[in-house]
Amino acid sequence: MTYARRTDQNLELIVVAARKCGFLCYVRNDPLGDLDVQLGGIHEVWECKNAKGRFTDGQEAHRKKGWIIHTIRSVEDVLERRKRILKGWAQA
């Protein structure tokens, strides 16, 4: 089932938080995801969702094909993505 196409209310807050954490952000808001983000050389696709938001059928289809689409629901999720990326760099 495809859900209504609308921008989640937390998108702007997530973009502000990501940029303050050093991410480059491009608001794409297309069927694949809401944001392209980059920290250093790491690029990710983020889908901003509210607490109960779910992926659309199209997004689920992309995930089944191997696309990695990160669900970001809060500023805490932004901080966690940054932490995981930086941890990956430290281990490299």
C-alpha positions as MATLAB code, in Angstrom:
seq = 'MTYARRTDQNLELIVVAARKCGFLCYVRNDPLGDLDVQLGGIHEVWECKNAKGRFTDGQEAHRKKGWIIHTIRSVEDVLERRKRILKGWAQA';
ca = [
       0.000    0.000    0.000;
       1.346    3.437   -0.912;
       0.953    6.070    1.776;
       0.084    9.725    1.298;
       2.935   11.797   -0.124;
       3.639   14.398    2.505;
       6.648   15.852    4.217;
       7.120   14.633    7.751;
       7.019   17.454   10.274;
      10.459   16.630   11.648;
      12.321   17.016    8.330;
      13.435   20.611    8.931;
      14.620   19.842   12.473;
      16.573   16.816   11.224;
      18.250   18.857    8.459;
      19.280   21.577   10.927;
      20.669   19.004   13.371;
      22.537   17.119   10.633;
      24.165   20.281    9.310;
      25.213   21.302   12.831;
      26.842   17.858   13.170;
      28.869   18.426    9.997;
      26.730   16.585    7.437;
      26.191   18.020    3.994;
      22.463   17.727    3.268;
      20.486   17.801    0.058;
      16.715   17.664    0.410;
      15.656   15.366   -2.408;
      12.144   14.465   -1.238;
      11.592   11.886   -3.962;
      10.346    8.281   -3.947;
      13.718    6.927   -2.774;
      14.151    9.152    0.276;
      13.966   12.600    1.781;
      17.654   13.445    2.106;
      21.044   12.759    0.606;
      23.585   13.290    3.354;
      27.350   13.118    3.358;
      29.888   13.172    6.132;
      33.404   13.122    4.784;
      33.345   10.535    2.023;
      30.345    8.613    3.354;
      27.079    9.153    1.483;
      23.720    7.953    2.781;
      20.064    8.212    1.835;
      17.832    9.158    4.759;
      14.088    8.878    5.000;
      12.660   11.122    7.702;
       9.708    9.586    9.466;
       7.574   10.536   12.407;
       7.226    8.058   15.272;
       4.752    5.826   13.429;
       5.804    6.505    9.832;
       6.410    3.561    7.502;
       8.184    3.084    4.195;
       6.147    3.390    1.015;
       5.796    0.419   -1.320;
       8.403    1.986   -3.607;
      10.880    2.395   -0.787;
      10.326   -1.199    0.326;
      10.938   -2.353   -3.254;
      14.221   -0.402   -3.378;
      15.297   -1.914   -0.063;
      14.587   -5.420   -1.385;
      16.883   -4.617   -4.332;
      19.688   -3.794   -1.897;
      19.351   -0.027   -1.449;
      20.204    1.118    2.057;
      17.738    3.739    3.212;
      18.228    4.883    6.793;
      15.151    5.793    8.808;
      15.702    8.973   10.810;
      12.994    9.917   13.286;
      14.731   12.364   15.627;
      17.806   14.437   16.423;
      18.996   11.454   18.474;
      18.958    9.331   15.299;
      21.116   11.963   13.556;
      23.617   11.824   16.421;
      23.638    8.018   16.286;
      24.337    7.981   12.510;
      27.229   10.433   13.040;
      28.612    8.288   15.849;
      28.464    5.124   13.708;
      30.143    6.804   10.750;
      32.930    8.208   12.920;
      33.360    4.825   14.625;
      33.777    3.240   11.188;
      36.511    5.737   10.360;
      38.327    4.971   13.621;
      38.303    1.262   12.818;
      39.570    1.725    9.262;
];
